Amino acid sequence: MGEKAARLVEEYKRYAKENRFSLNPSKKIVEGVITGLFENEKRHGEKYCPCRMVTGKKEEDKKIICPCIYHKKEIETQGHCHCRLFFR
């Protein structure tokens, strides 16, 4: 994992701790999600959740910039967010 990815992981760890959840303990899954975020940033200009479809409609797609607007509810109801980056 490169320096840019490692910084993002640290940022998400802090974010998770502040919100009383945690990053997935699986390094492989975290790296996969981070890779997908960077690919979406390169393709679409934002770190869109790699587990959701980018529609091309800016207002709609804002909802899926990681961390997306759905993650807290998903963690509450399922124990993790859709892409399994964050866990209760």
N, C-alpha and C positions, 0 to 999 in steps of 0.2 A: 504494500500500500504506500502510495506516495505521500509527500509532506502535506499537500493540499487536502487529501482524503483524511489523513490522520488529524489534521486541524478540525475538519468537519465532524469527525467522530467525537473529538473532545468537546466540541460545541454542543452536539446532541446529548452527550453524557451529562453535561451541566444542565441543559434544558430539562432532561428527564428527571434529574435529581431535584431540581427546583419544583417540578410538578408531581413529585412523589411517585414516579414510576422509573423504569430502568431501560437501558439499551439491551437488546437481545444478547444473551451470553455467547451465542454462536458467532464467532469471528467471521466464518464463511458467509453467513446470511447478512451480517452487517456490511461486509465488503461488497456483496452482490447488490444490496440496496444502494450503497454509496456510488458504486459504479453506474447504476441505472440513473441516479440523480444527476451525475456529471454528464452522462450521455444525453439526457433530456435538456440539460442546460446548454449543451453544445448545439443540439438540434433545434430547440424551441426557445432558448433564451432565459429559461428559468429552471430551477431544480424541482420539476414536477415529480410527484410520486411515481415511481416506475411501475407500480401495480395498478395504475388507473390510466384511463384513456384521455389523451389530450384532444380536445375538441377543435381547437383553433379559435374558439370564442374567448377572448381575453377575460371578460368578466366571469364567465363560468370556470375557466381554467385557473383563475386565482385561488379557487377553493382547494385545488390539489397541489399547491406549492408546499413542499415539505417543511415543517410538519403541517399536514393538511387540516382542514377544518373538521374532519371526521374523526381524527385519531383519539381524542379524549373520550368521546362517547364509545368508540369501539373498544378501547382499553377497559372502560367501565363495564361494558356488557359482555365482551369476549375474553378479556384478560390480555389482549394485545391489539395493536392496530392491524389494519388489513395487510400491510406488507411485512409485518412481524419485526419491524425495527424497534418499536417500543413495547414494553411489557409492564403489567401491573406488578 
